Amino acid sequence: MSKITSFDIAHRAGVSQPTVSRALRGSPLVNAQTRQRILAAVDELNYKVDKNASSLRCKQSGTLALLFFEDPTADESHINPFFLSMLGSITRACTQRGYDLLISFQQLSRDWHADYADARKADGIILLGYGDYLAYREKQAQLLAQGARFVRWGVVQAEQPVVSVGSDNFSGGLAVGEHLLAQGCRRIAFLGDASQHFPEFHARYHGCAEALRRAGLAMEGCLQVDAESTERSGYAAAENLLARGVAFDAVFAASDLIAIGALRALNERGLRVPEDVALAGFDDIPMARSVHPALTTVMQDTKQAGERLVDSLLRLIHGEAVASTLLPAQLVVRRSSLRGQAG
């Protein structure tokens, strides 16, 4: 009996042999229905894929690398909890597409860009987290110059050379601003670095500012305090805001961690949330539902984000055209921002 080949699979499934090859290596160009038909033919004919031979022919490892960059956290994890749910989505997407996932924890100060481009440990890289964007952007440029194939979670900007998957931060900030205005708030404080060093925070700030502009109001400079995405930084930013002695009736924190830190500072000063100060965050991390009062926030679709990151990277690896993806963000209203309700 002759050996079953991919041409036999193609004949049985009613597709071309290149389509079989793309399906078996996990190309996102093959739709789910066609992939299932091909996999059924593989089972029927008892076809065995020689992964080692395939990797040698393609000069690929069958592995993707996921690089986490450490964040300052209250525990020893140094991982922003927002990324944990995305990690699960990325892992599942890799498994479904027949790839192994190499997870590495990196310090931004290291030459991680050179390590991964030179060592060829993986066919491509997914980057999560980056701290100061302007410093991080220089290392991205070096990765591009080395010909590395990588995608990143983060801000999506016009004509950027790097393939990115990110949320619509401006629209998320706009939704928060409109919601707080609907609650009767007029003096909205913003906690978070609203500069180009943190472009997602910057977009969230300007989205909220646009909501106020449409209402004939404005964000006030005295009500903006820089903060990084940690509870400690949120607490310190709220303390700074309170020390200024300026009136405000709402706080929009650039992340849930900042908001949770601010909530503690407001409580310690005897300010009730939401009766005295409405509070909103951004990210919808699990902790946002368990604090008291539960936190109004903006949900980023981490499931779809993980899948888009993997599929975009596979397109790059296979030499296919790929564009950056901007995902919608959704306002989630909870008690922390509902004025006149018991906290």
N, C-alpha and C positions, 0 to 999 in steps of 0.2 A: 504494500500500500504506500503510495507516494506521500511525502510530507505535506501537511496542510500549510498553505502560505497566505499572506495577506490578500493576494489576488482572489483566492477562494472565498475569503471572508467578504470581499467586496462584491463578488458575484452573488453570494447568498443574501447579502443585505440590500442589494440593488443600488450600490453606490460605487464611486470610483475608488481605486486603490489609494490615491493620495488622501481621500476623505477618511479611509480606514486608518491611515498613518496618523493623520491629525487627531482623530478621535482617541486613538490608543495612547497618544502622548499628552492628551489633556487640553488640546487647543480650544479656546473659547469660541472659535469660528464654527464649530460643529454644534448644532442645536441639540437640545436634550432628547427630542424624539429620534433623531438620526443616531445619536450616540447609543440610545437604548437598543435600537435595531441592530447596530453593529455588535454591541456586547452580547446580544442574544445569539447572533451568528457565531461569535467566538465560543460561547458555551456549547452550542449545538455541534460544532465541528471539533470541539476539544482543542482549540488552537492555543498554543503556549507562546507567550511573548518572551523573548530573550532580552531582558532589560539591559544586561551588560553589553550585549552586542549592539543594541539600539543606542546606548549611551556612547559607545565608541564611535559608531558611524556619525552620530550627531555632535560628538565632542561635548556632550552635556552630562552632568552628574545626576540629573533627576531630582535635584535638591534645590530648594529656595532658602535664602537666609532672611531671617527677621531680626533686625537690630533694634533693641530697646535702648533708649538713652535715659540715664538715671535722672530722676527728679528728686528734689528735697521733699521728704515725707516724714510724718510723725513716727512711723514705724521703721523697721529695717529693710522694707521691700525696695524703697527708692523707685517705685513704679506708681505713676499716676493711676488711680483706680479706674479712670475713664477708659484706659487702654486694655484693661483686663477682659472686658466683654468682647472687644475687637480681636483680642488674641484667640479667643475661642472660635470666632467666625473665620479668621484666617486659617487656623489649623484644620477646621472642617473643610474649607474650600480646597486646601492643598490635598487632603486625603481624597476628596471626590474627584480630583483631576489627576490623581496618580503621582503626586509629588511628595517627597519627604520635606520636612520643615526643620531647618537648623535655627535655633533661637539663641541669640547672643545678647549679653548685657554689656553696654558700652558706656564709657565716659566720653563726653564731648571733647575733652581736652586731648584725648589720644588720637593717633593717626589711624582711626578706624577705616577711613576711606581708602588708604593705601593697603592696609591689611587685607581687606576683602577683595579689592580689585586684583591684587597681585597673587594671592594664594589660590584663587580659583576654587574656593571651597564650595561655591554654589553657582548655579546658572544665572541667578539674579538676586537682587536685594530689595526688601521692603523696609522702609525707615519709619519708625514711630517715635515722635517726640524730638524736640531740638533745642529748647531753651531760647537763647537770643538768636533770632532768625538771621540777622545780618552777619553774625560770625559763622553761623551754620551754612549760609549760602555759599561762602567761599569754598568749603569742602565739597559741596555739591558740584561746583564748577570743576573741581579737580577730578571728581568721579566721571563727569561727562568727558573731560579731556582724555581720560584713560580708556574710554570706550565701555565703561561698566554699564550694565543694564540694571536699572533700579527705578522704583516708584516710591512715592512718599505720601504719607498722610499729612495734610496741612492746607495752607491757604492756596486757593486757585486764582492765579492772576493772569491777565491778558498777555499773550506772547511770551510766557515764561518757557525756558528751554527744558524744564524738568516736568515729567509726567506726574501729576498730583491727583489725589482724590481728597475732597474736602467738603465740609458743610457750607451752606449759604449763611455765613455768619452775619452778614448785613441784614438779611431778611429776618433772621432770628432776633437780632437786636431791635429791629423795627417792630416786631410783634410784641416784644417785652414793653417797649415804650408805649405802644398803643394800648396795651392792657393796663399799664399803670395809670395812664391818663384817664382811662375809662373808670378807674377806681377813685378818681378825684385827685390824684397826685399831680403836683405842679412843679415841685423842686426835687428833681431826681438826681441823687448822687451816683457816681460810677466808681467802683473799686476795681482797678486793673490798669496795667500799663497800656495806654492808648496811643502808642507810638509805632513806628515801623519795625521796631525791635520785636514786637509781638503783634504781627499783622492780623491774627484772628481776633484778638482783643480790640484792636484798632477798628476792625470792621463792625464788631458788636457795638462799640461806642457810637460809631457814626450812624448805625441803623437806628439806635435809640434817639440820637440827635435829630435824625430826619423826622421821626414821629413827633417830636416836640416842635420842630420847625413848622410842620403842617398845621399844628395847633396854635401857631403864633407865639411859641415859647422857644427857649434855648437851653442847652446844657451850659452850666456855669463852671468856669475854670476852678473856682474855689470849692466845688463839689466833686472834683475828680482827684482820686488818690491812687498812685501807682501801687500795684500789688502783683506778686507772682501767684501761681496756682497752688497755694498751700493754705491750710487752715491757719497756720501761724501768721502768714503774711496777711490774710484776710482780717484776722483779729487786730494786727498792728495798724492796718489801713483804716479800719473802723475807729480805732482809738485816735488816730491822727485826725480823722474827719470830725470826731466829736470835740477834740481839743481846739478846733478852729472856731467853735462857737457860732457857726453859721446854721441857719434853719434849713431842714430838709424833711420831706415826708415820705421818701422812698429811697431804697438802695438797690441798684442793679449791679450785681457782682459779675465779673467777667467769667467766673467759673463757679461751680457748686462748692468746691473746697474753700474758695474765698468767701462765699456767702455763708457757709457754716461757721467759719471763723468770725465773721462779722456778727452773726446771730449771737454768739457767746458774748461778744463785747457789748452789744446793745442790751442784752439781758442784764449784764453786770451793772450797767448804768441805769437800770430801772425802766428802760424803754420797752414797751410791749410791741411785739410783732404778731399781727399786722395793725393793731389799733393805733399805735403811735407812728410806726414806720412800716410801710409795706416793703417786702424783701423778695427779690428774684435772683436766680442764678443762671447757670448755663452748663449743660452736659447731661443732666439727668442720670447721675451716678446712683447706684443703689442706696447710698446713705441719704440721698435727697428725700426719699420716701419715709425714712425712719426718724429724722429729726423732728423736734416739736417746736413750732408747728411744721407740718410737712411743707417742703420747699417748692414753690413755683419755679419752673426752670424751662430750658429749651432742650428738647431731645434730639440728639444726633443719631442717625441710623447706623449703629455700629455693625449690625449684621450685613447690611448691603455694602457698607464701607469695606469690610473684610473681603467680601466676594469680589468687589470691583478692584481692589488692590491686587489680588491674586490674578484675576483675569487680565488686567492691564499689563502686569509684569510678564505673563505668559505670551501675550501678543508681542511685546518687545523682544522676548527671547526667540520667538518664531519669525522675527523680521516683519511683523505685520504693523499696519498703521494703527496708532493709538493716540487718543486725545485725553486731556485732563477731564475729570468728572466733578461736577458740583452737585452735591446731594441736598435735597430740601431739609430744612430744620423745622421742628414742630413745637409750638408752645404747649407746655403742660401746666395747667393752672391748678395750684393747690392752696392751702389755707394761708400760707405766709404772705400772700399779696392781696387777700380779699379783705378790704377795709370794712370795719364795722362788725366783723365776725370775731368770736372768741378765739384767742390763740391757743 
